[in-house]
Amino acid sequence: MAVDPGAVASRLFGVVLRHLRTEAGLSLRELGKRCHHDYSRLSRMETGEHLGDPVLLADIDRILGAGGLLTVLRTAAELPSDPPGPVVAAPAVGMGHGGDGASIMLEMRMTDGRSVRVSIPRREFGQLLASGALGALFPAGVLTLDDADRLATVMARPSRVDPQVIGYFDRLLTEHYTADQILGPHQLLGPVMAQLDMLDALRTHVRPPVAKPLLRVLARYAEFVGWLQQDAGDLPAAMYWSDRATQWAQCAGDDQMAAYLLIRKSNIASLADDTNTVIELAAAAQDAPGDIDPKITALAAQQEARGWAVINDGDRCRRKLDTAAQLLSTHPDRDEPTTTVYIHYYDLGVLEDQSATCYRSIGRAEDAIPIFERRIADSLDANLHRDRGYQTAKLANTVLATKQPEPERAAQLGLACLDLARQTGSARIAKELGTLDATLTARWPDQPDVHAFHDALTTSQ
């Protein structure tokens, strides 16, 4: 018998509504009084018979503190084959089995950090996935009908994880990498953490031959969470997840990821102003055992160059940048399949961008400016909001480091990326803007543009 996906999604909407009402300690009558609506109508909403109009639902959402969750689910139920893609702050979804083997525990994390758990029959869960009714909670184009069935199965029987399920999470992570360049950590941390939790729950049940492939994917997720935490400014969390990723990579025998994680930890150390650790970890990555992708070795050399630049050792900095360029020129096309996605896109163009940061530190700001300008133009064309904000903030500081600084231009550039800093939650942009503000107010306190930037930055904090 054919299943109506809208009816299935409406049932999920009703289950979540009832859960939120019960959690708030309200009866149907009490909720009806607060939203000035007939409680019998609310009862029909909880059984999935009626969705309610958007104005009413917005009021209920506010009363129950649902953080927009009910509105998202209503849209998914109303248009199950056309999920609300523009809802970038959609709740993250996590899954586990409900204990009876026949139900799935669906966890939806809201933007305020709270989560809602509801138990639904495994069959209905598969129908929700397959119909697209959960499209608001999963990236579009990643989940196939086959994936839906397999996910529903492994959530009920975790020991049945297979390469196809692992492949699904691998593809999903690639989508997250792309989204990160646009959205930044603010929107992505919740969903990625939910999926990492799912993988970690499955890990305790798997056996060879899928154990190592699952650990490899777990290591990649943990590395990415570490990156998101770093970009959000939580360096202890960034290092914690990088350590977890290293543990899983080593257990999986993934030498490529283990070497790459040394570079990631070096990068985190650079934000903590621990220059000796920056250099030591980057050097260790270049000496990592195994047949390491030359691109990883090149990235490690570039990272070591950044360490030398911080302590103004221009000669060593330039030698390491030359080493990186030579490796990339000699091995431009070698890509190990297990290497993190970032390495696949690492080339001489990216190296040039990173070199600009070194040039700024060693007194070659004039050489860095055209590089930053080119990268800003590239990110604008590709609609990469977070990257454009970061490059613009770096350019603003660089124009102040030249022999003929331009405080007006620097302040205008700072103003241009304030909204991007707020939207993405990137601590890297915020740090650059803080440095910019300190320099401008100390050296050019009477400039009108400097005043405008300082006031706007202060207001946004």
DRENNU-115834 format. One line per 10 residues: for each residue x, y, z of N, C-alpha, C. Coordinates in pm, whole numbers. Atoms other than C-alpha are relative to their C-alpha. Layout:
! residues N
X,Y,Z,X,Y,Z,X,Y,Z; ...
END
This chain:
! residues 461
85,-120,0,0,0,0,89,125,0; -80,-122,11,135,345,-96,-8,81,129; -7,-81,-122,245,568,191,-4,147,-38; 7,-144,22,151,935,198,111,66,82; -111,-57,-76,479,1108,290,-41,121,83; 46,-114,-77,291,1420,399,-63,-42,131; 65,49,-122,87,1217,650,104,-47,100; -106,48,-90,401,1055,790,73,118,64; -68,-118,-54,573,1393,827,-88,76,97; 93,-68,-91,261,1540,988,-2,-69,135
-2,73,-127,273,1265,1248,123,38,82; -121,-41,-71,631,1356,1335,-18,140,59; 29,-134,-49,525,1720,1365,-83,-6,129; 86,13,-117,250,1617,1610,71,-58,120; -75,62,-110,480,1396,1816,91,101,67; -92,-100,-56,731,1678,1859,-77,108,75; 82,-101,-68,458,1929,1946,-44,-50,137; 45,55,-128,320,1700,2217,117,-10,99; -118,12,-88,671,1637,2354,36,137,59; -38,-134,-48,747,2010,2377,-102,53,100
105,-46,-92,412,2086,2543,14,-69,136; -14,76,-124,461,1809,2799,124,45,77; -124,-44,-65,817,1921,2868,-18,136,66; 27,-133,-57,685,2274,2932,-98,-7,118; 92,16,-111,438,2132,3189,-137,59,-24; 129,-60,34,130,2255,3005,-98,-107,-47; 106,84,55,-198,2076,2945,-44,62,-132; 53,-55,125,-376,2119,2614,-84,125,27; 84,-117,-34,-625,2356,2783,86,121,33; -86,-113,-38,-346,2568,2932,71,59,-122
-64,-52,122,-164,2593,2599,-102,75,-85; 104,-68,76,-494,2683,2431,-29,139,53; 23,-132,-59,-548,2968,2678,112,97,-35; -114,-89,23,-197,3105,2625,8,48,-146; -8,-41,141,-222,3106,2246,-136,42,-54; 134,-45,37,-595,3199,2246,-56,-85,-114; 45,92,104,-693,2891,2050,-72,-118,65; 79,113,-50,-937,2603,2094,91,-120,23; -90,110,-33,-761,2318,2273,-28,-125,-82; 33,118,81,-948,2057,2064,73,6,-134
-76,-18,125,-778,2202,1756,146,-36,23; -139,34,-34,-443,2171,1930,16,-151,11; -5,147,-12,-526,1807,2005,13,-63,-138; -9,52,136,-576,1745,1633,138,25,-60; -136,-27,46,-238,1908,1567,96,-105,56; -90,97,-62,-73,1665,1809,-17,-141,-57; 19,130,64,-223,1367,1627,40,3,-147; -42,-12,138,-99,1500,1295,-112,22,-98; 116,-20,88,-450,1562,1160,-4,142,-57; 9,-141,38,-400,1937,1135,133,67,34
-130,-64,-22,-87,2154,1101,-11,138,66; 13,-134,-56,-228,2488,1216,56,104,-96; -49,-104,91,-175,2818,1039,134,54,50; -135,-46,-38,174,2977,1040,2,100,115; 2,-100,-107,74,3267,1270,-19,-68,135; 22,75,-123,-63,3030,1534,124,-77,39; -116,83,-30,237,2805,1505,117,84,50; -107,-88,-47,479,3095,1546,-23,36,147; 34,-32,-138,295,3183,1870,30,-120,92; -29,121,-78,315,2822,1996,150,-22,12
-146,14,0,680,2807,1895,61,88,109; -52,-94,-99,744,3113,2115,-35,-45,141; 46,41,-133,538,2987,2412,79,-121,50; -70,123,-39,713,2648,2412,151,13,-10; -145,-19,14,1057,2794,2340,61,-100,-96; -43,105,93,1093,2565,2037,111,44,-94; -113,-45,81,1356,2781,1866,-20,-17,-149; 27,13,142,1186,2757,1527,-19,-142,-48; 7,141,38,1175,2376,1532,-137,-36,-58; 134,35,47,797,2350,1491,-28,57,-139
21,-62,131,797,2589,1197,71,-79,-109; -75,80,97,1066,2385,1020,-73,-131,-29; 68,128,17,878,2059,1080,-134,17,-73; 127,-24,70,548,2210,965,24,13,-149; -31,-16,142,707,2313,635,35,-132,-65; -37,131,52,857,1967,593,-123,-88,-18; 122,80,10,514,1812,655,-91,51,-111; 87,-59,101,335,2051,423,53,-23,-141; -64,18,131,586,2011,138,104,-109,9; -98,106,-24,750,1670,195,93,-26,-116
-87,24,115,888,1649,-158,81,122,-37; -73,-124,27,1021,2004,-150,40,63,131; -36,-45,-134,1194,2051,187,54,141,1; -38,-141,-9,1273,2403,310,150,20,1; -145,-14,10,1629,2429,184,57,129,58; -57,-125,-52,1673,2800,279,17,4,150; -10,-3,-147,1643,2713,648,137,-52,41; -136,44,-28,2017,2705,714,20,-31,148; -14,26,-143,1965,2704,1091,-90,-115,44; 86,113,-34,1760,2385,1075,62,-83,110
-54,81,-109,1793,2157,1377,90,-111,-52; -82,115,35,2065,1897,1368,-76,-125,39; 69,124,-32,1947,1540,1367,100,-106,41; -80,114,-42,2094,1251,1556,-94,-118,19; 86,118,-8,1967,894,1577,61,-105,90; -42,117,-75,1981,595,1800,-117,-94,5; 118,85,-1,1765,288,1843,-70,9,134; 83,-31,-116,1479,310,2089,-2,-105,108; -7,99,-106,1566,3,2292,-85,-122,-28; 85,115,30,1287,-216,2158,35,-62,-135
-43,55,128,1466,-274,1825,-89,38,-115; 94,-31,107,1160,-161,1630,-24,149,-13; 20,-144,7,1179,213,1696,134,72,-9; -119,-84,17,1424,492,1621,-15,123,90; 0,-120,-81,1515,764,1867,56,114,-84; -40,-113,83,1527,1088,1671,28,119,90; -40,-114,-83,1717,1372,1836,18,122,-89; -10,-124,76,1670,1724,1701,55,109,90; -66,-103,-80,1907,1987,1832,-39,137,-52; 45,-132,38,1780,2341,1834,114,99,7
-107,-98,11,1981,2655,1771,45,54,136; -41,-48,-133,1982,2742,2144,73,-107,79; -78,106,-66,2164,2416,2225,-85,-111,60; 86,105,-55,1861,2223,2360,-28,-106,-106; 34,105,95,1754,1897,2205,-133,-63,39; 127,69,-19,1426,1712,2162,17,-141,-52; -7,139,41,1414,1332,2150,-140,-58,-10; 128,67,18,1117,1146,2008,25,-138,-58; -14,136,47,1075,777,1944,-109,-28,-103; 97,32,105,910,671,1617,32,-139,-55
-24,134,55,865,326,1457,104,3,-112; -107,8,99,1157,218,1242,-55,11,-142; 58,-6,134,931,171,941,-36,143,-38; 38,-138,30,798,525,967,123,88,-18; -124,-77,16,1149,660,1010,54,-18,-141; -46,25,136,1252,492,684,-86,73,-102; 91,-70,91,943,640,517,29,150,0; -32,-143,-10,1033,988,645,124,34,-82; -123,-23,74,1383,962,504,-23,-15,-150; 17,31,141,1278,806,176,-89,103,-71
93,-94,63,998,1055,113,56,141,-10; -54,-136,-3,1216,1359,176,-60,84,110; 66,-77,-106,1007,1461,477,98,52,103; -104,-50,-90,1326,1500,679,104,82,-75; -95,-76,81,1488,1705,405,51,125,68; -45,-119,-70,1504,2006,634,113,-30,97; -100,37,-99,1734,1811,863,123,-65,-62; -113,60,69,1964,1653,604,33,82,-123; -36,-75,120,2160,1825,325,-66,-60,-124; 67,46,121,1972,1803,-3,99,-67,-95
-80,65,101,2105,1568,-267,99,-102,52; -96,94,-57,2308,1354,-25,-66,-134,31; 68,120,-46,2050,1104,97,-81,-63,-112; 75,73,101,1927,844,-153,-100,-92,68; 96,95,-56,1640,598,-108,71,-119,62; -80,111,-53,1899,325,-59,60,37,135; -60,-47,-126,2074,531,209,-106,2,111; 106,-10,-100,1743,589,387,-30,-136,62; 30,133,-49,1670,219,413,115,-55,85; -116,52,-74,2023,133,525,15,70,135
-11,-73,-126,2028,409,788,-105,-47,100; 106,47,-90,1697,298,931,36,-137,57; -38,135,-44,1831,-59,949,110,4,105; -114,1,-93,2161,21,1121,-33,72,130; 38,-64,-125,1995,251,1374,-71,-100,92; 67,103,-78,1784,-45,1483,96,-114,34; -96,109,-20,2070,-297,1446,140,52,-35; -128,-63,29,2403,-114,1476,107,-95,-52; -102,95,45,2602,-433,1412,-5,-20,-151; 15,21,143,2478,-422,1051,54,117,-83
-65,-107,76,2687,-120,950,75,-62,-118; -68,54,118,2815,-176,596,72,115,-72; -76,-105,71,3044,13,351,-89,108,-60; 89,-100,59,2743,186,193,-40,106,102; 34,-97,-105,2641,345,523,119,91,29; -120,-80,-22,2999,458,583,20,97,-116; -13,-87,116,3006,596,229,-95,116,4; 96,-109,-13,2694,799,300,56,111,90; -55,-101,-91,2856,972,598,121,70,-60; -115,-60,67,3169,1028,393,-46,109,-98
53,-99,94,2967,1206,122,-60,120,73; 60,-106,-80,2781,1403,385,106,97,51; -107,-85,-50,3107,1531,530,56,89,-111; -46,-81,113,3218,1649,186,-93,119,-21; 95,-110,10,2898,1856,171,25,104,110; -28,-93,-110,2984,2005,510,124,85,-28; -120,-76,36,3330,2106,386,-36,117,-91; 41,-105,92,3168,2300,105,-81,108,72; 84,-96,-74,2911,2461,336,83,87,94; -82,-75,-95,3184,2568,578,56,128,-62
-56,-118,66,3333,2808,323,-102,112,-13; 108,-98,14,2996,2980,302,-54,43,136; 73,-27,-124,2843,2951,649,88,26,121; -82,-10,-120,3129,2920,897,-52,-90,111; 29,97,-106,3110,2739,1233,-135,16,67; 122,-25,-76,2798,2901,1376,-114,-92,-42; 111,80,49,2558,2708,1154,32,-149,-6; -36,138,29,2754,2385,1113,33,-86,121; -46,80,-113,2874,2278,1456,-106,-98,50; 106,88,-51,2539,2137,1572,-23,-122,-89
21,116,86,2469,1920,1266,118,-96,-6; -117,89,12,2825,1789,1238,22,-78,129; -15,70,-127,2842,1706,1608,-104,-111,14; 105,102,-7,2510,1519,1583,39,-123,-81; -38,112,85,2642,1306,1299,123,-73,56; -114,65,-65,2971,1244,1480,-47,-89,114; 55,81,-109,2771,1123,1781,-60,-130,-52; 59,119,60,2583,883,1556,108,-101,-36; -110,89,40,2908,741,1415,68,-61,121; -66,50,-120,3062,710,1760,-84,-107,68
89,102,-57,2755,518,1882,8,-129,-79; -13,119,83,2788,281,1588,134,-71,20; -137,55,-12,3161,235,1652,8,-114,100; -10,102,-105,3102,26,1965,-60,-134,-42; 67,123,43,2906,-233,1766,65,-66,-122; -51,53,127,3112,-281,1448,117,-93,22; -111,95,1,3360,-556,1373,64,3,-138; -60,7,133,3604,-620,1088,-99,-66,-97; -98,-87,66,3604,-562,797,-38,147,-6; 43,-140,11,3410,-235,847,52,87,115
-44,-78,-116,3572,-130,1177,98,110,-40; -99,-101,36,3872,46,1023,-56,108,-92; 61,-108,81,3676,227,748,-86,94,83; 81,-85,-85,3436,353,1016,90,92,84; -93,-82,-78,3729,474,1229,61,110,-85; -55,-103,89,3872,658,927,-98,115,-17; 101,-105,15,3545,843,875,-18,76,131; 9,-66,-131,3520,915,1249,115,100,19; -116,-89,-13,3871,1063,1241,-21,126,-83; 24,-116,86,3770,1290,953,-106,92,61
103,-82,-66,3457,1406,1136,59,74,120; -58,-63,-119,3653,1473,1456,97,110,-40; -91,-105,48,3919,1665,1261,-78,123,-42; 80,-112,47,3647,1878,1103,-65,74,116; 55,-65,-119,3481,1943,1439,109,84,68; -111,-77,-55,3823,2050,1568,21,130,-76; -15,-120,81,3848,2293,1277,-112,100,30; 112,-90,-28,3500,2435,1341,14,66,136; -21,-57,-134,3579,2481,1710,112,104,-4; -108,-97,14,3903,2656,1615,-52,128,-64
52,-117,68,3721,2887,1376,-97,77,89; 93,-65,-94,3466,2958,1651,74,63,118; -80,-61,-106,3750,3054,1888,17,-82,126; -14,87,-117,3734,2760,2131,121,-90,-22; -123,73,29,4097,2646,2115,14,-128,82; -7,128,-72,4080,2388,2399,-88,-108,-65; 86,98,67,3785,2218,2225,60,-42,-133; -64,32,128,3970,2238,1894,111,-103,20; -110,93,-25,4271,2061,2043,-54,-135,49; 59,125,-48,4051,1803,2220,-45,-87,-117
51,78,111,3880,1698,1899,111,-40,-98; -115,39,83,4209,1699,1710,71,-120,63; -58,117,-68,4346,1460,1973,-86,-124,-21; 88,115,24,4040,1235,1938,16,-50,-144; -18,38,140,4082,1242,1562,131,-76,-20; -129,68,10,4447,1143,1600,-9,-143,52; 17,134,-58,4351,849,1821,-70,-93,-98; 75,84,94,4095,721,1570,80,-26,-128; -81,19,120,4330,777,1276,108,-106,23; -104,98,-31,4605,578,1446,-59,-140,13
65,131,-11,4364,296,1531,-39,-56,-137; 37,42,135,4257,288,1167,122,-25,-88; -120,13,82,4618,282,1048,7,103,-111; 7,-106,101,4558,607,858,116,97,20; -119,-85,-14,4908,757,831,-20,139,-58; 22,-129,63,4787,1035,601,-70,97,96; 74,-86,-91,4535,1170,851,80,30,125; -82,-23,-120,4772,1126,1146,103,111,-26; -97,-105,34,5033,1341,967,-70,135,-16; 75,-124,20,4773,1598,866,-41,62,134
43,-50,-130,4654,1626,1226,114,67,77; -113,-73,-59,5004,1728,1336,-1,145,-50; 7,-135,56,4963,2025,1102,-117,77,62; 115,-65,-60,4618,2099,1240,32,48,142; -35,-40,-137,4752,2104,1595,101,114,-2; -94,-112,15,5036,2330,1481,-77,129,-28; 81,-116,33,4775,2565,1337,-74,54,122; 67,-40,-124,4582,2568,1665,99,70,93; -103,-60,-85,4906,2642,1851,36,141,-45; -31,-135,49,4964,2943,1625,-99,102,52
100,-91,-53,4639,3098,1746,17,21,150; -29,-13,-143,4749,3035,2104,133,70,24; -130,-70,-8,5074,3224,2027,110,-87,59; -102,95,-47,5278,2912,2108,90,-34,-119; -76,12,124,5535,2956,1831,91,-121,-2; -88,117,-2,5775,2683,1944,-77,-126,-36; 82,117,32,5494,2428,1930,-42,1,-146; 33,-13,142,5392,2559,1588,109,-63,-85; -115,46,80,5739,2489,1450,25,-149,23; -30,139,-33,5788,2157,1633,-100,-97,-65
102,89,57,5458,2003,1521,6,-2,-152; -10,-5,147,5498,2122,1162,121,-78,-49; -119,77,37,5849,1977,1149,-25,-149,16; 31,142,-22,5721,1647,1293,-87,-55,-113; 86,44,110,5456,1629,1020,82,-28,-126; -86,22,117,5731,1656,757,82,-128,13; -76,123,-25,5908,1359,917,-91,-118,34; 95,105,-38,5591,1150,965,31,-130,-73; -27,130,64,5633,776,897,-106,-37,-103; 93,46,102,5471,606,601,18,75,-130
-5,-62,132,5420,699,238,-98,116,-4; 88,-116,-18,5281,1046,304,-14,78,-131; 28,-82,116,5117,1247,29,91,124,2; -87,-118,3,5368,1516,-81,-74,131,27; 75,-122,-30,5088,1773,-53,-9,24,150; 1,-15,-146,5069,1705,319,135,51,48; -134,-47,-37,5445,1749,348,17,147,-39; -8,-140,43,5417,2074,150,-76,90,97; 79,-79,-94,5142,2200,382,72,14,134; -77,-6,-125,5359,2114,683,114,101,-12
-109,-97,22,5649,2313,533,-56,143,3; 63,-132,-3,5416,2608,476,-34,42,143; 36,-32,-138,5293,2586,836,124,33,82; -124,-33,-71,5651,2580,966,49,139,-39; -39,-134,45,5721,2889,754,-75,108,77; 78,-97,-77,5440,3069,937,58,18,140; -64,-10,-131,5610,2987,1266,125,86,-3; -123,-81,11,5942,3130,1151,-33,145,-29; 38,-138,30,5764,3439,1017,-38,76,127; 45,-65,-124,5613,3511,1359,119,52,81
-119,-45,-74,5960,3531,1515,98,75,-91; -72,-88,93,6078,3732,1213,131,-61,-52; -115,66,63,6323,3474,1079,-32,-15,-148; 39,-4,140,6277,3569,716,67,-105,-86; -72,97,82,6545,3337,576,-62,-139,11; 60,132,-18,6400,3019,728,-143,-4,-54; 136,-9,52,6050,3132,640,-1,-19,-152; -5,9,146,6141,3177,273,43,-139,-47; -46,134,39,6324,2842,258,-113,-101,10; 110,95,-17,6022,2656,390,-111,25,-104
96,-29,105,5789,2835,148,47,-53,-135; -57,55,123,6024,2738,-136,-13,-152,-3; 14,147,-9,6018,2376,-14,-143,-41,-35; 140,30,27,5639,2377,-20,-32,17,-148; 25,-26,142,5630,2529,-369,62,-109,-88; -68,104,78,5879,2273,-500,-78,-132,5; 77,124,-15,5676,1981,-361,-130,6,-81; 126,-13,74,5352,2114,-512,24,1,-150; -32,-4,142,5519,2177,-847,37,-139,-53; -47,132,41,5669,1828,-856,-109,-105,7
106,99,-21,5361,1640,-733,-137,68,-1; 126,-74,-2,5057,1845,-843,-125,-86,-5; 120,80,28,4825,1556,-925,-19,-120,91; 14,117,-87,4883,1296,-655,-97,31,113; 99,-16,-107,4580,1268,-430,-30,-136,59; 33,125,-67,4551,987,-177,-150,0,32; 146,1,-21,4183,879,-154,-40,19,146; 37,-12,-141,4192,871,228,37,134,59; -44,-129,-52,4342,1219,261,-119,93,17; 108,-94,-24,4122,1494,402,-27,86,-122
43,-73,119,3927,1696,146,85,125,-23; -76,-124,16,4129,2013,212,124,-23,-85; -123,28,74,4444,1850,74,-27,-14,-149; 32,16,142,4268,1772,-255,-2,135,-72; 7,-133,60,4230,2147,-313,126,84,28; -122,-74,-35,4572,2246,-183,92,3,-121; -84,-14,117,4777,2383,-470,84,127,13; -87,-118,-5,5018,2664,-560,-79,128,26; 81,-118,-25,4732,2915,-555,-32,17,147; 26,-5,-144,4640,2827,-198,128,33,76
-129,-31,-64,5009,2833,-101,31,148,-10; -25,-144,16,5036,3184,-242,-81,80,101; 85,-67,-98,4746,3292,-24,60,-7,140; -58,17,-133,4905,3147,288,135,71,12; -129,-70,-1,5242,3294,191,-18,148,27; 25,-142,-22,5085,3639,195,-1,33,149; 1,-21,-145,5030,3602,570,144,6,53; -141,-2,-40,5400,3523,609,67,130,-43; -60,-124,50,5499,3820,392,-35,118,91; 43,-109,-88,5297,4050,617,82,1,129
-72,9,-127,5480,3922,925,147,37,-12; -145,-23,14,5832,3957,781,30,132,-71; -25,-133,52,5789,4313,653,-14,15,-150; 21,-9,145,5680,4246,294,-150,20,-29; 145,-24,12,5327,4386,323,-39,36,-142; 32,-40,137,5341,4538,-26,-18,-122,-92; 13,122,80,5385,4187,-173,-128,-76,35; 117,76,-46,5095,4051,32,-131,59,-52; 126,-66,33,4832,4309,-70,-65,-53,-129; 67,49,122,4773,4200,-434,-48,-145,11
43,138,-19,4749,3837,-321,-134,-4,72; 127,-5,-73,4478,3915,-68,-112,54,-90; 102,-59,88,4294,4127,-326,-51,-103,-101; 42,105,94,4292,3839,-577,-87,-103,69; 77,102,-72,4165,3594,-314,-139,51,37; 131,-59,-32,3884,3833,-213,-89,-3,-124; 77,3,125,3775,3860,-577,-47,-142,-30; 35,140,25,3779,3479,-610,-113,-45,92; 102,43,-96,3573,3425,-294,-133,70,-25; 123,-73,32,3323,3692,-402,-72,-68,-115
60,68,115,3266,3516,-734,-64,-133,41; 50,131,-42,3215,3182,-555,-98,8,116; 97,-20,-110,2988,3333,-286,48,-65,130; -56,60,-121,3224,3213,-9,9,108,108; 12,-113,-92,3114,3451,265,106,-2,110; -95,5,-111,3332,3329,552,142,29,-48; -134,-20,52,3647,3316,339,21,146,-41; -14,-140,42,3581,3662,195,17,91,121; -14,-82,-120,3537,3808,542,139,-10,60; -132,19,-58,3863,3658,663,108,67,-84
-99,-62,88,4063,3770,358,-8,152,7; 16,-146,-7,3917,4120,381,57,56,130; -56,-46,-128,4007,4151,749,153,-4,-2; -145,7,10,4362,4035,676,55,112,-90; -42,-109,88,4390,4285,389,-1,133,75; 10,-126,-75,4275,4565,621,123,20,89; -119,-13,-84,4558,4492,863,127,16,-82; -120,-6,82,4807,4454,581,23,140,-57; -19,-135,55,4742,4800,432,53,96,107; -59,-83,-107,4842,4941,772,145,-35,25
-138,45,-23,5170,4747,766,95,42,-111; -85,-44,111,5301,4907,444,78,126,41; -80,-121,-28,5551,5193,426,-86,126,-8; 94,-113,7,5262,5424,335,-140,-52,37; 127,59,-44,4967,5300,544,-120,85,-41; 123,-68,41,4609,5386,445,-109,-27,104; 98,26,-107,4397,5413,760,-145,9,-47; 138,-11,48,4084,5526,571,-44,-130,-68; 34,123,70,4092,5222,343,-12,-117,97; 3,109,-97,4168,4989,634,-130,1,79
125,-11,-77,3871,5118,833,-121,-39,-85; 111,34,89,3639,5086,532,-5,-151,-26; -5,145,17,3757,4729,474,-53,-71,125; 49,58,-125,3692,4653,840,-151,7,10; 146,-15,-2,3339,4789,814,-66,-99,-96; 59,87,104,3281,4580,501,-16,-144,45; 11,142,-39,3335,4249,681,-58,-20,140; 61,15,-132,3164,4319,1015,-121,-93,-4; 118,86,9,2837,4159,903,39,-145,-24; -46,136,26,3025,3855,771,54,-65,126
-51,54,-127,3196,3815,1107,-115,-44,90; 116,34,-83,2858,3817,1284,-72,-123,-55; 77,108,62,2689,3583,1036,69,-135,16; -71,128,1,2960,3318,1034,49,-43,138; -52,34,-132,3073,3334,1398,146,-37,-2; -141,36,13,3435,3310,1283,86,82,95; -89,-69,-94,3677,3392,1564,124,53,-70; -117,-49,74,3955,3431,1307,-28,139,-56; 34,-134,48,3773,3725,1150,-4,98,117; 11,-87,-117,3697,3868,1494,137,40,53
-134,-31,-49,4063,3845,1596,68,102,-89; -60,-97,93,4179,4026,1282,-63,138,19; 68,-129,-18,3917,4297,1339,40,65,132; -47,-55,-127,4026,4336,1702,138,63,-13; -135,-54,26,4387,4385,1590,-10,128,-80; 19,-119,84,4272,4632,1325,-47,119,83; 54,-108,-83,4073,4836,1577,106,57,94; -105,-46,-92,4363,4850,1823,103,86,-71; -100,-76,76,4605,4971,1556,-55,135,-44; 59,-124,50,4369,5230,1409,-22,102,111
31,-95,-108,4261,5382,1740,126,51,69; -125,-44,-61,4619,5398,1866,74,101,-88; -81,-83,90,4769,5563,1555,-77,112,-69; 79,-100,72,4483,5753,1390,-133,24,72; 124,-10,-80,4230,5828,1667,-97,106,-49; 87,-110,41,4093,6142,1498,-61,-18,-138; 55,24,134,4008,5990,1160,-149,-36,10; 145,32,-5,3628,5987,1096,-30,-146,-32; 24,141,35,3643,5644,929,41,-93,112; -45,81,-114,3834,5509,1226,-106,1,109
108,-10,-99,3562,5639,1460,-118,-88,-40; 116,75,47,3291,5482,1244,23,-150,16; -30,143,-13,3464,5143,1239,0,-42,147; -9,34,-142,3538,5147,1613,-140,-9,62; 135,0,-57,3176,5235,1701,-78,-122,-49; 73,115,55,3037,4968,1468,49,-132,60; -55,121,-57,3272,4703,1604,-43,-16,145; 40,3,-141,3193,4794,1965,-146,-38,14; 143,29,-4,2819,4781,1895,-28,-147,-30; 25,139,43,2845,4437,1732,45,-103,103
-56,97,-95,3027,4277,2027,-98,-29,114
END
